[in-house]
Amino acid sequence: MELATIKQALENGLLSFPVTDFDEQGQFSPKTYADRLEWFVSHRVSSVFVAGGTGEFFSLSATEYEQIVNLSAKIVADRVPVIASIGRSIPEAIAFAQLAEKAGINALLLFPPYLTECPQDGVYAYAKTILDNTSLPVIYYNRGNGVLSADYIKRLADNCPNLMGLKDGTGNMQDLNDTIKTVGDRLSYIGGVPTAEIIAEAYLSIGVNTYSSAAFNFVPELANRFYAALRAGDRATVAELTQTFYIPLVRLRSKKNGYAVSLIKAGAKLTGRSAGDVRPPLTMPTEAEVDELKEIIDRANRANGE
């Protein structure tokens, strides 16, 4: 797939990360995951990010990752770009990148280093080493232990021709605007905070046209309606969906660490597309919280005329 095609899909269209399917024993379920990918593409997603944060990349084995990238490239078959996550240690990230490239994945999303607090020059060296060891285009995920300043992002862009984008996981509009104005259109910019719709208007105001929607996993029509309204300047619809769905979802998500993923899997179950439970260290929501999520979904669907 041409780089220009990937960039166009990243900059204009709704992006999403499918949850990773596990069976009742907590093992990867290829059949239901394949069905999920087909369903994703049929619901007007512009790019599919596999084995991402919502897809529990942090808990997957190398063997499972290889199954996921091979299956994803085969099922999606260049209908839309497929981007796979890489990260953890430098050797692991390079190995994941090799598996993704062999599978026919179109681009990579580089996650921050695991756990350890890092100096800026160390994070830059981490990212550059990985970028230098793959020929695939790479989106850098500016989040957690791997947040780089505007100057370091520019340095990375200047020295790594295959760096194609920046995904923001901070929600810090001041720093992101600094980066966008410093680096310019050399990179594609993507919103990537959990439940990114809650600050999508702020993203759009500084030139970030799109974001990854986790809620797409269980309310794709609503997610697409929100994105279309946002891009069309339909402030009334954006406000309505924010008030009836996204604010209650964010409030519920904030009750426990990890619910940015766990609630998505719970939502998938509630809407008839179960992907099993999350793996530890994440936990599934309580029965009362699932009931609350069901009411949020039902209320939003009623408001959406469904």
Contacts in CASP RR format, 6 or more apart in sequence:
PFRMAT RR
TARGET T0000
AUTHOR 0000-0000-0000
METHOD contacts of the structure
MODEL  1
MELATIKQALENGLLSFPVTDFDEQGQFSPKTYADRLEWFVSHRVSSVFV
AGGTGEFFSLSATEYEQIVNLSAKIVADRVPVIASIGRSIPEAIAFAQLA
EKAGINALLLFPPYLTECPQDGVYAYAKTILDNTSLPVIYYNRGNGVLSA
DYIKRLADNCPNLMGLKDGTGNMQDLNDTIKTVGDRLSYIGGVPTAEIIA
EAYLSIGVNTYSSAAFNFVPELANRFYAALRAGDRATVAELTQTFYIPLV
RLRSKKNGYAVSLIKAGAKLTGRSAGDVRPPLTMPTEAEVDELKEIIDRA
NRANGE
1 78 0 8 1.000
1 81 0 8 1.000
1 106 0 8 1.000
3 137 0 8 1.000
3 164 0 8 1.000
5 81 0 8 1.000
6 47 0 8 1.000
6 81 0 8 1.000
6 106 0 8 1.000
6 107 0 8 1.000
6 137 0 8 1.000
6 164 0 8 1.000
7 164 0 8 1.000
7 188 0 8 1.000
9 46 0 8 1.000
9 47 0 8 1.000
9 80 0 8 1.000
9 81 0 8 1.000
10 46 0 8 1.000
10 47 0 8 1.000
10 81 0 8 1.000
10 139 0 8 1.000
10 164 0 8 1.000
10 165 0 8 1.000
10 188 0 8 1.000
10 190 0 8 1.000
10 210 0 8 1.000
11 188 0 8 1.000
11 189 0 8 1.000
11 209 0 8 1.000
11 210 0 8 1.000
12 46 0 8 1.000
12 209 0 8 1.000
12 210 0 8 1.000
13 46 0 8 1.000
13 47 0 8 1.000
13 209 0 8 1.000
13 210 0 8 1.000
13 227 0 8 1.000
14 44 0 8 1.000
14 45 0 8 1.000
14 46 0 8 1.000
14 210 0 8 1.000
14 211 0 8 1.000
14 213 0 8 1.000
14 216 0 8 1.000
14 223 0 8 1.000
14 224 0 8 1.000
14 227 0 8 1.000
15 45 0 8 1.000
15 46 0 8 1.000
15 47 0 8 1.000
15 49 0 8 1.000
15 190 0 8 1.000
15 210 0 8 1.000
15 211 0 8 1.000
15 212 0 8 1.000
15 213 0 8 1.000
16 40 0 8 1.000
16 45 0 8 1.000
16 48 0 8 1.000
16 49 0 8 1.000
16 212 0 8 1.000
16 213 0 8 1.000
16 214 0 8 1.000
16 216 0 8 1.000
16 217 0 8 1.000
16 223 0 8 1.000
17 48 0 8 1.000
17 49 0 8 1.000
17 50 0 8 1.000
17 52 0 8 1.000
17 53 0 8 1.000
17 54 0 8 1.000
17 55 0 8 1.000
17 212 0 8 1.000
17 214 0 8 1.000
17 217 0 8 1.000
18 33 0 8 1.000
18 36 0 8 1.000
18 37 0 8 1.000
18 40 0 8 1.000
18 48 0 8 1.000
18 50 0 8 1.000
18 54 0 8 1.000
18 55 0 8 1.000
18 217 0 8 1.000
19 36 0 8 1.000
19 54 0 8 1.000
19 55 0 8 1.000
19 56 0 8 1.000
19 217 0 8 1.000
19 261 0 8 1.000
19 264 0 8 1.000
19 265 0 8 1.000
19 268 0 8 1.000
19 275 0 8 1.000
20 28 0 8 1.000
20 33 0 8 1.000
20 51 0 8 1.000
20 55 0 8 1.000
20 56 0 8 1.000
20 60 0 8 1.000
20 64 0 8 1.000
20 68 0 8 1.000
20 275 0 8 1.000
21 28 0 8 1.000
21 29 0 8 1.000
21 30 0 8 1.000
21 32 0 8 1.000
21 33 0 8 1.000
21 36 0 8 1.000
21 275 0 8 1.000
21 276 0 8 1.000
22 28 0 8 1.000
22 29 0 8 1.000
22 275 0 8 1.000
22 276 0 8 1.000
22 277 0 8 1.000
22 279 0 8 1.000
23 29 0 8 1.000
23 276 0 8 1.000
24 276 0 8 1.000
26 276 0 8 1.000
26 277 0 8 1.000
26 279 0 8 1.000
28 60 0 8 1.000
28 64 0 8 1.000
28 67 0 8 1.000
28 68 0 8 1.000
29 275 0 8 1.000
29 276 0 8 1.000
30 67 0 8 1.000
30 71 0 8 1.000
32 274 0 8 1.000
32 275 0 8 1.000
33 68 0 8 1.000
33 71 0 8 1.000
33 275 0 8 1.000
34 71 0 8 1.000
34 75 0 8 1.000
36 273 0 8 1.000
36 275 0 8 1.000
37 48 0 8 1.000
37 50 0 8 1.000
37 71 0 8 1.000
37 72 0 8 1.000
37 75 0 8 1.000
37 76 0 8 1.000
38 75 0 8 1.000
39 273 0 8 1.000
40 48 0 8 1.000
40 216 0 8 1.000
40 220 0 8 1.000
41 48 0 8 1.000
41 75 0 8 1.000
41 76 0 8 1.000
41 79 0 8 1.000
41 80 0 8 1.000
43 216 0 8 1.000
43 220 0 8 1.000
43 221 0 8 1.000
43 224 0 8 1.000
44 220 0 8 1.000
44 224 0 8 1.000
45 80 0 8 1.000
45 216 0 8 1.000
45 220 0 8 1.000
46 80 0 8 1.000
46 81 0 8 1.000
46 210 0 8 1.000
47 80 0 8 1.000
47 81 0 8 1.000
47 82 0 8 1.000
47 83 0 8 1.000
48 72 0 8 1.000
48 76 0 8 1.000
48 80 0 8 1.000
48 81 0 8 1.000
48 82 0 8 1.000
48 83 0 8 1.000
49 82 0 8 1.000
49 83 0 8 1.000
49 84 0 8 1.000
49 85 0 8 1.000
49 109 0 8 1.000
49 212 0 8 1.000
50 68 0 8 1.000
50 69 0 8 1.000
50 72 0 8 1.000
50 82 0 8 1.000
50 83 0 8 1.000
50 84 0 8 1.000
50 85 0 8 1.000
50 105 0 8 1.000
51 57 0 8 1.000
51 60 0 8 1.000
51 65 0 8 1.000
51 68 0 8 1.000
51 69 0 8 1.000
51 84 0 8 1.000
51 85 0 8 1.000
52 84 0 8 1.000
52 85 0 8 1.000
52 109 0 8 1.000
52 111 0 8 1.000
53 85 0 8 1.000
53 111 0 8 1.000
53 261 0 8 1.000
54 212 0 8 1.000
54 214 0 8 1.000
54 217 0 8 1.000
54 260 0 8 1.000
54 261 0 8 1.000
54 264 0 8 1.000
55 261 0 8 1.000
56 261 0 8 1.000
56 278 0 8 1.000
56 279 0 8 1.000
56 282 0 8 1.000
57 65 0 8 1.000
57 85 0 8 1.000
57 87 0 8 1.000
57 111 0 8 1.000
58 88 0 8 1.000
58 114 0 8 1.000
59 279 0 8 1.000
59 280 0 8 1.000
59 282 0 8 1.000
60 68 0 8 1.000
62 92 0 8 1.000
62 95 0 8 1.000
62 96 0 8 1.000
62 99 0 8 1.000
65 84 0 8 1.000
65 96 0 8 1.000
65 99 0 8 1.000
66 99 0 8 1.000
66 103 0 8 1.000
68 84 0 8 1.000
69 84 0 8 1.000
69 99 0 8 1.000
69 100 0 8 1.000
69 103 0 8 1.000
69 104 0 8 1.000
69 105 0 8 1.000
70 103 0 8 1.000
72 82 0 8 1.000
72 84 0 8 1.000
72 103 0 8 1.000
72 105 0 8 1.000
73 82 0 8 1.000
73 103 0 8 1.000
73 104 0 8 1.000
73 105 0 8 1.000
76 82 0 8 1.000
78 106 0 8 1.000
81 106 0 8 1.000
81 107 0 8 1.000
82 104 0 8 1.000
82 105 0 8 1.000
82 106 0 8 1.000
82 107 0 8 1.000
83 105 0 8 1.000
83 106 0 8 1.000
83 107 0 8 1.000
83 108 0 8 1.000
83 109 0 8 1.000
83 139 0 8 1.000
84 96 0 8 1.000
84 100 0 8 1.000
84 103 0 8 1.000
84 105 0 8 1.000
84 107 0 8 1.000
84 108 0 8 1.000
84 109 0 8 1.000
85 96 0 8 1.000
85 108 0 8 1.000
85 109 0 8 1.000
85 110 0 8 1.000
85 111 0 8 1.000
86 93 0 8 1.000
86 94 0 8 1.000
86 96 0 8 1.000
86 97 0 8 1.000
86 100 0 8 1.000
86 108 0 8 1.000
86 109 0 8 1.000
86 110 0 8 1.000
86 111 0 8 1.000
86 130 0 8 1.000
86 134 0 8 1.000
87 93 0 8 1.000
87 96 0 8 1.000
87 110 0 8 1.000
87 111 0 8 1.000
87 112 0 8 1.000
87 113 0 8 1.000
87 114 0 8 1.000
87 130 0 8 1.000
88 96 0 8 1.000
88 111 0 8 1.000
88 113 0 8 1.000
88 114 0 8 1.000
89 113 0 8 1.000
89 114 0 8 1.000
90 126 0 8 1.000
90 129 0 8 1.000
90 130 0 8 1.000
93 110 0 8 1.000
93 130 0 8 1.000
94 130 0 8 1.000
94 133 0 8 1.000
94 134 0 8 1.000
97 108 0 8 1.000
97 130 0 8 1.000
97 133 0 8 1.000
97 134 0 8 1.000
97 136 0 8 1.000
98 134 0 8 1.000
100 108 0 8 1.000
100 136 0 8 1.000
101 134 0 8 1.000
101 135 0 8 1.000
101 136 0 8 1.000
105 136 0 8 1.000
106 136 0 8 1.000
106 137 0 8 1.000
107 136 0 8 1.000
107 137 0 8 1.000
107 138 0 8 1.000
107 139 0 8 1.000
107 164 0 8 1.000
108 134 0 8 1.000
108 136 0 8 1.000
108 137 0 8 1.000
108 138 0 8 1.000
108 139 0 8 1.000
109 138 0 8 1.000
109 139 0 8 1.000
109 141 0 8 1.000
109 167 0 8 1.000
110 127 0 8 1.000
110 130 0 8 1.000
110 131 0 8 1.000
110 138 0 8 1.000
110 139 0 8 1.000
110 140 0 8 1.000
110 141 0 8 1.000
111 141 0 8 1.000
111 143 0 8 1.000
112 118 0 8 1.000
112 123 0 8 1.000
112 141 0 8 1.000
112 143 0 8 1.000
112 144 0 8 1.000
112 145 0 8 1.000
112 146 0 8 1.000
112 147 0 8 1.000
113 123 0 8 1.000
113 126 0 8 1.000
113 145 0 8 1.000
113 146 0 8 1.000
114 145 0 8 1.000
115 145 0 8 1.000
116 145 0 8 1.000
117 145 0 8 1.000
118 126 0 8 1.000
118 145 0 8 1.000
118 146 0 8 1.000
120 148 0 8 1.000
120 149 0 8 1.000
120 152 0 8 1.000
121 152 0 8 1.000
123 145 0 8 1.000
123 146 0 8 1.000
123 147 0 8 1.000
123 148 0 8 1.000
123 152 0 8 1.000
124 148 0 8 1.000
124 152 0 8 1.000
124 155 0 8 1.000
124 156 0 8 1.000
126 146 0 8 1.000
127 140 0 8 1.000
127 148 0 8 1.000
127 156 0 8 1.000
127 160 0 8 1.000
128 156 0 8 1.000
128 159 0 8 1.000
128 160 0 8 1.000
130 138 0 8 1.000
131 138 0 8 1.000
131 156 0 8 1.000
131 160 0 8 1.000
131 162 0 8 1.000
131 163 0 8 1.000
132 160 0 8 1.000
134 162 0 8 1.000
135 162 0 8 1.000
136 162 0 8 1.000
137 162 0 8 1.000
137 163 0 8 1.000
137 164 0 8 1.000
138 160 0 8 1.000
138 162 0 8 1.000
138 163 0 8 1.000
138 164 0 8 1.000
138 165 0 8 1.000
139 164 0 8 1.000
139 165 0 8 1.000
139 166 0 8 1.000
139 167 0 8 1.000
139 188 0 8 1.000
139 190 0 8 1.000
140 148 0 8 1.000
140 153 0 8 1.000
140 156 0 8 1.000
140 163 0 8 1.000
140 165 0 8 1.000
140 166 0 8 1.000
140 167 0 8 1.000
141 167 0 8 1.000
141 169 0 8 1.000
141 192 0 8 1.000
142 148 0 8 1.000
142 153 0 8 1.000
142 166 0 8 1.000
142 167 0 8 1.000
142 168 0 8 1.000
142 169 0 8 1.000
142 170 0 8 1.000
142 179 0 8 1.000
143 167 0 8 1.000
143 168 0 8 1.000
143 169 0 8 1.000
143 170 0 8 1.000
143 192 0 8 1.000
144 169 0 8 1.000
144 170 0 8 1.000
147 170 0 8 1.000
148 156 0 8 1.000
149 175 0 8 1.000
149 178 0 8 1.000
149 179 0 8 1.000
150 175 0 8 1.000
150 178 0 8 1.000
150 179 0 8 1.000
150 181 0 8 1.000
150 182 0 8 1.000
150 183 0 8 1.000
151 182 0 8 1.000
153 166 0 8 1.000
153 179 0 8 1.000
153 182 0 8 1.000
153 183 0 8 1.000
153 187 0 8 1.000
154 179 0 8 1.000
154 182 0 8 1.000
154 183 0 8 1.000
156 163 0 8 1.000
157 163 0 8 1.000
157 183 0 8 1.000
157 186 0 8 1.000
157 187 0 8 1.000
163 187 0 8 1.000
164 187 0 8 1.000
164 188 0 8 1.000
165 187 0 8 1.000
165 188 0 8 1.000
165 189 0 8 1.000
165 190 0 8 1.000
166 179 0 8 1.000
166 183 0 8 1.000
166 187 0 8 1.000
166 188 0 8 1.000
166 189 0 8 1.000
166 190 0 8 1.000
167 189 0 8 1.000
167 190 0 8 1.000
167 191 0 8 1.000
167 192 0 8 1.000
167 212 0 8 1.000
168 176 0 8 1.000
168 189 0 8 1.000
168 190 0 8 1.000
168 191 0 8 1.000
168 192 0 8 1.000
168 193 0 8 1.000
168 203 0 8 1.000
168 208 0 8 1.000
169 191 0 8 1.000
169 192 0 8 1.000
169 193 0 8 1.000
170 176 0 8 1.000
170 193 0 8 1.000
171 193 0 8 1.000
171 199 0 8 1.000
173 199 0 8 1.000
173 202 0 8 1.000
173 206 0 8 1.000
176 189 0 8 1.000
176 206 0 8 1.000
176 208 0 8 1.000
177 206 0 8 1.000
180 189 0 8 1.000
180 206 0 8 1.000
180 207 0 8 1.000
180 208 0 8 1.000
189 207 0 8 1.000
189 208 0 8 1.000
189 209 0 8 1.000
190 208 0 8 1.000
190 210 0 8 1.000
190 211 0 8 1.000
190 212 0 8 1.000
191 203 0 8 1.000
191 208 0 8 1.000
191 210 0 8 1.000
191 211 0 8 1.000
191 212 0 8 1.000
192 211 0 8 1.000
192 212 0 8 1.000
193 199 0 8 1.000
194 214 0 8 1.000
194 253 0 8 1.000
194 260 0 8 1.000
195 214 0 8 1.000
195 215 0 8 1.000
195 246 0 8 1.000
195 249 0 8 1.000
195 250 0 8 1.000
195 253 0 8 1.000
195 260 0 8 1.000
196 203 0 8 1.000
196 211 0 8 1.000
196 212 0 8 1.000
196 213 0 8 1.000
196 214 0 8 1.000
197 211 0 8 1.000
197 213 0 8 1.000
197 215 0 8 1.000
197 223 0 8 1.000
197 226 0 8 1.000
197 241 0 8 1.000
197 242 0 8 1.000
197 246 0 8 1.000
198 242 0 8 1.000
198 246 0 8 1.000
198 247 0 8 1.000
198 250 0 8 1.000
200 211 0 8 1.000
200 226 0 8 1.000
200 227 0 8 1.000
200 230 0 8 1.000
200 238 0 8 1.000
201 230 0 8 1.000
201 238 0 8 1.000
203 209 0 8 1.000
203 211 0 8 1.000
204 230 0 8 1.000
204 231 0 8 1.000
209 231 0 8 1.000
210 227 0 8 1.000
213 223 0 8 1.000
213 227 0 8 1.000
214 260 0 8 1.000
214 261 0 8 1.000
214 264 0 8 1.000
215 222 0 8 1.000
215 223 0 8 1.000
215 245 0 8 1.000
215 246 0 8 1.000
215 249 0 8 1.000
215 264 0 8 1.000
216 223 0 8 1.000
216 224 0 8 1.000
217 264 0 8 1.000
217 267 0 8 1.000
217 268 0 8 1.000
217 273 0 8 1.000
218 264 0 8 1.000
218 267 0 8 1.000
218 268 0 8 1.000
218 270 0 8 1.000
218 271 0 8 1.000
218 273 0 8 1.000
218 297 0 8 1.000
219 245 0 8 1.000
219 271 0 8 1.000
219 297 0 8 1.000
219 300 0 8 1.000
219 301 0 8 1.000
221 304 0 8 1.000
221 306 0 8 1.000
222 241 0 8 1.000
222 245 0 8 1.000
222 300 0 8 1.000
222 301 0 8 1.000
222 304 0 8 1.000
225 237 0 8 1.000
225 241 0 8 1.000
225 304 0 8 1.000
226 237 0 8 1.000
226 238 0 8 1.000
226 241 0 8 1.000
226 242 0 8 1.000
226 246 0 8 1.000
228 234 0 8 1.000
229 237 0 8 1.000
229 238 0 8 1.000
229 241 0 8 1.000
230 238 0 8 1.000
240 303 0 8 1.000
241 300 0 8 1.000
241 303 0 8 1.000
241 304 0 8 1.000
244 299 0 8 1.000
244 300 0 8 1.000
244 303 0 8 1.000
245 296 0 8 1.000
245 297 0 8 1.000
245 299 0 8 1.000
245 300 0 8 1.000
245 303 0 8 1.000
248 296 0 8 1.000
248 299 0 8 1.000
249 263 0 8 1.000
249 293 0 8 1.000
249 296 0 8 1.000
252 259 0 8 1.000
252 263 0 8 1.000
252 285 0 8 1.000
252 289 0 8 1.000
252 292 0 8 1.000
252 293 0 8 1.000
252 296 0 8 1.000
253 259 0 8 1.000
253 260 0 8 1.000
253 263 0 8 1.000
255 289 0 8 1.000
256 262 0 8 1.000
256 283 0 8 1.000
256 285 0 8 1.000
258 282 0 8 1.000
258 283 0 8 1.000
259 285 0 8 1.000
261 278 0 8 1.000
261 282 0 8 1.000
262 278 0 8 1.000
262 282 0 8 1.000
262 283 0 8 1.000
262 284 0 8 1.000
262 285 0 8 1.000
263 285 0 8 1.000
263 289 0 8 1.000
263 293 0 8 1.000
265 274 0 8 1.000
265 275 0 8 1.000
265 276 0 8 1.000
265 277 0 8 1.000
265 278 0 8 1.000
265 284 0 8 1.000
266 284 0 8 1.000
266 285 0 8 1.000
266 289 0 8 1.000
266 290 0 8 1.000
266 293 0 8 1.000
267 293 0 8 1.000
267 297 0 8 1.000
268 274 0 8 1.000
268 275 0 8 1.000
269 275 0 8 1.000
269 276 0 8 1.000
270 290 0 8 1.000
270 293 0 8 1.000
270 294 0 8 1.000
270 297 0 8 1.000
271 297 0 8 1.000
277 284 0 8 1.000
278 284 0 8 1.000
285 293 0 8 1.000
END
